[in-house]
Amino acid sequence: MIRNGPQFKQARDALGWTPLDMARALRLAGGDKQGEKRVLEMEAGKRDISGPVTVAVESFLHGFLPVGFKPEGPAPDDAAQR
């Protein structure tokens, strides 16, 4: 379970996503810049990580992605997805 900022960042890194990718996958409100800022604040421990965000990120780690979502960066290798 993701309980803190470093674990949240570790999950994002394992997915091979930028903070903006994570914000878009989580469909954070406020547009791209605000969403990216919120992700970075969660990673830094300046913003709480909600239960729904935890559930969504853990689902992403298991291979489930929001309908229509495609990260902008390169696709992670198979080892990073496990």
C-alpha positions in Angstrom: 0.0 0.0 0.0 1.2 3.5 -0.8 1.5 5.4 2.4 3.8 8.3 1.8 5.4 10.6 -0.7 8.5 8.5 -1.4 6.4 5.4 -2.0 4.2 7.4 -4.3 7.2 8.6 -6.3 8.6 5.1 -6.4 5.4 3.9 -7.9 5.5 6.7 -10.5 9.1 5.8 -11.3 8.2 2.1 -11.7 5.6 3.1 -14.2 8.1 5.2 -16.1 5.8 8.2 -16.0 6.5 11.9 -15.5 4.6 13.8 -12.9 2.4 15.1 -15.7 1.6 11.6 -16.9 0.6 10.6 -13.4 -1.6 13.7 -13.0 -3.3 12.9 -16.3 -3.8 9.2 -15.4 -5.3 10.2 -12.1 -7.4 12.9 -14.0 -6.5 15.5 -11.4 -8.5 18.7 -11.7 -7.0 22.1 -12.5 -5.3 21.4 -15.8 -1.9 20.0 -16.6 0.2 22.5 -14.6 -2.0 22.2 -11.5 -2.2 18.4 -11.7 1.6 18.1 -12.1 2.1 20.4 -9.1 -0.3 18.3 -7.0 1.6 15.1 -7.9 4.9 16.7 -6.9 3.4 18.0 -3.7 2.2 14.4 -2.8 5.7 13.1 -3.5 7.2 15.7 -1.3 4.8 15.0 1.6 3.2 18.5 1.3 -0.2 17.1 0.3 -2.0 14.1 1.6 -2.4 11.0 -0.7 -6.1 10.1 -0.6 -7.4 6.6 -0.5 -8.8 6.8 -4.1 -5.4 8.0 -5.4 -3.7 5.1 -3.6 -6.2 2.6 -5.1 -5.8 4.1 -8.6 -1.9 4.0 -8.4 -1.9 0.5 -7.1 -4.2 -0.5 -10.0 -1.8 1.2 -12.5 1.0 -0.9 -11.1 -1.0 -4.0 -11.8 -1.5 -2.9 -15.4 -4.9 -1.2 -15.3 -5.0 2.1 -17.0 -7.8 4.7 -17.5 -9.7 4.3 -20.8 -7.9 6.3 -23.5 -4.8 7.1 -21.4 -1.4 7.0 -23.0 1.6 8.3 -21.2 3.7 10.7 -23.2 7.0 9.1 -22.3 8.5 5.8 -23.5 6.6 2.7 -22.5 8.1 1.0 -19.4 9.7 -2.4 -19.9 8.0 -5.6 -18.5 10.1 -5.7 -15.4 8.9 -2.2 -14.3 5.3 -3.2 -14.7 5.6 -6.0 -12.2 
